[in-house]
Amino acid sequence: MNKEYEALHNTSIPMDDDTDNKEYSDIFDWDEAIEESNIWRAKWYNKYFVIPVGCAYRWLCEVPNCIKYFIQRGRRGWSDQDAWGIDYWLVSGLIPMLERLKKDKLGVPSSMYRDDEGYGIDLNLTDDADRLAEQRWDNILGEILYGLKCAKKLQDLDYDYKDGELAIRLTKSAQKSFTLIGKHLFSLWD
């Protein structure tokens, strides 16, 4: 075995803070690798034959699965692909639906109206009561959306993962969001 092969297989993958590792930088040069890939792409047979044929082949391989998943979503509302990551599918689907509900809502759930005397729903609906109920509902929808967006950040690792406190806050917001969804589940309609 040659020396470079052994060095590559005995070295761990560097993280961001390891990039100044002298031993690793001697083994692999990113600028050289990018230049080699540009030279490879510039060759006529790669440019006009290998790359287009490879893209077409990959596309043809993916089409049957796309059709299958499309039919599954039409028949049962979800596909096998969606069931593989239910959390991701749920969060990704709920965010746009709830944003639309918040923007285009036609009314407010009756649970948002408070009766100061404790007799149930106030039957003397005033403009002030309507405004307060709508404000409460907007606040609840805003909290749900904020928590779902925090969950999306966690799923996509779109946050400073070195900050442990931030991850805890994002998780708590996401949990609160799903608690509110459970509490107001039958009010999430327009």
C-alpha positions in Angstrom: 0.0 0.0 0.0 1.2 3.5 -0.7 1.8 6.1 1.9 -1.1 8.4 0.8 -3.6 5.5 1.0 -2.6 4.7 4.5 -2.7 8.3 5.6 -6.2 8.8 4.2 -7.6 5.8 5.9 -5.9 6.5 9.3 -7.1 10.1 9.4 -10.5 11.2 10.7 -12.6 13.6 8.8 -11.7 17.1 10.0 -14.3 19.4 11.5 -14.3 23.1 11.1 -11.9 23.6 14.0 -9.5 21.0 12.5 -9.0 22.6 9.1 -5.6 24.1 10.1 -4.4 20.5 10.8 -1.0 20.4 9.0 -1.1 16.6 8.5 -4.5 16.7 6.8 -3.7 19.7 4.6 -0.7 17.9 3.3 -2.8 15.0 2.2 -5.7 16.8 0.5 -5.8 20.1 -1.3 -9.3 21.5 -2.0 -8.1 23.9 -4.6 -6.4 21.2 -6.6 -9.5 19.0 -6.4 -11.7 21.8 -7.7 -9.3 22.5 -10.5 -9.3 18.7 -11.5 -13.1 18.6 -11.5 -13.2 21.7 -13.7 -10.8 20.1 -16.1 -12.8 16.9 -16.1 -16.1 18.8 -16.9 -14.4 20.8 -19.7 -13.5 17.7 -21.8 -15.8 17.4 -24.8 -16.9 13.8 -24.2 -17.8 14.6 -20.6 -19.5 17.8 -21.4 -21.6 16.5 -24.4 -22.0 12.8 -23.6 -21.2 11.6 -20.0 -22.9 14.3 -18.0 -26.1 14.6 -20.1 -26.5 10.8 -20.4 -25.8 10.4 -16.7 -28.4 13.0 -15.8 -31.0 11.4 -18.2 -30.3 8.0 -16.7 -30.7 9.3 -13.1 -33.9 11.0 -14.1 -35.3 7.9 -15.8 -34.5 5.9 -12.7 -36.3 8.4 -10.4 -39.5 8.8 -12.5 -41.1 5.4 -11.5 -40.7 6.3 -7.8 -42.0 9.8 -8.4 -45.1 8.4 -10.1 -45.6 5.8 -7.4 -45.4 8.4 -4.6 -47.7 10.7 -6.6 -50.3 7.9 -6.8 -49.9 7.0 -3.1 -50.5 10.7 -2.1 -53.6 10.8 -4.3 -55.0 7.6 -2.9 -54.3 7.9 0.8 -52.9 11.4 1.3 -49.4 10.4 2.1 -46.7 8.2 0.5 -44.2 5.7 1.7 -41.6 8.4 1.3 -43.5 10.7 3.7 -43.9 7.9 6.3 -40.1 7.5 6.4 -39.8 11.0 8.0 -43.2 11.7 9.6 -41.8 14.5 11.7 -40.4 16.3 8.8 -43.5 15.8 6.7 -45.7 17.0 9.5 -43.8 20.2 10.3 -43.2 21.0 6.6 -46.9 20.6 5.9 -48.3 22.4 8.9 -46.3 25.6 8.6 -47.8 26.8 5.2 -51.3 25.6 6.2 -51.2 27.5 9.5 -49.7 30.6 7.9 -52.6 30.6 5.4 -55.1 30.0 8.2 -53.7 33.0 10.1 -53.7 35.2 7.1 -57.0 34.3 5.5 -59.1 33.3 8.5 -62.8 34.0 8.3 -63.6 33.7 12.0 -62.4 33.0 15.5 -63.2 29.9 17.6 -65.8 30.4 20.3 -63.2 29.3 22.9 -61.4 32.6 22.3 -64.3 34.6 23.8 -64.0 35.0 27.6 -66.9 35.5 30.0 -65.8 37.5 33.0 -68.6 36.2 35.1 -67.8 32.6 34.5 -71.1 31.6 32.9 -69.6 30.3 29.6 -69.5 32.2 26.4 -70.6 35.8 26.5 -73.7 36.3 24.4 -73.3 40.0 24.3 -70.7 40.2 21.6 -69.3 43.6 21.2 -66.7 44.9 18.8 -64.2 45.0 21.7 -64.9 41.3 22.5 -64.5 40.4 18.9 -61.2 42.3 18.6 -59.9 40.7 21.8 -60.9 37.2 20.7 -59.3 37.7 17.3 -56.1 39.0 19.0 -56.0 35.9 21.3 -56.5 33.6 18.3 -53.7 35.4 16.4 -51.4 35.0 19.4 -52.1 31.3 19.7 -51.5 30.8 15.9 -48.4 32.8 16.2 -47.0 30.7 19.0 -47.8 27.5 17.1 -46.1 28.8 14.0 -43.1 30.0 16.0 -42.7 26.6 17.6 -43.1 24.8 14.3 -40.4 27.0 12.7 -38.2 26.2 15.7 -38.8 22.5 15.0 -37.9 23.1 11.4 -34.7 24.7 12.4 -33.9 21.7 14.6 -34.6 19.3 11.8 -32.5 21.2 9.2 -29.7 21.9 11.8 -30.2 25.6 10.8 -29.0 27.0 14.1 -25.7 27.3 16.1 -25.6 23.7 17.3 -22.6 24.5 19.5 -24.9 26.6 21.7 -26.6 23.9 23.9 -29.0 26.5 25.5 -30.3 27.4 22.0 -31.1 23.8 21.2 -33.0 23.5 24.5 -35.0 26.7 23.9 -35.9 25.5 20.3 -37.0 22.1 21.6 -39.2 23.7 24.3 -40.8 26.0 21.8 -41.5 23.1 19.5 -43.0 21.1 22.3 -45.2 24.0 23.4 -46.4 24.4 19.8 -47.5 20.8 19.7 -49.2 21.2 23.1 -51.1 24.1 21.7 -52.0 22.2 18.6 -53.4 19.4 20.8 -55.3 21.9 22.9 -56.8 23.7 19.9 -57.0 20.8 17.4 -60.6 21.1 16.7 -60.4 24.9 16.2 -57.8 24.6 13.4 -60.2 25.0 10.6 -61.7 28.0 8.7 
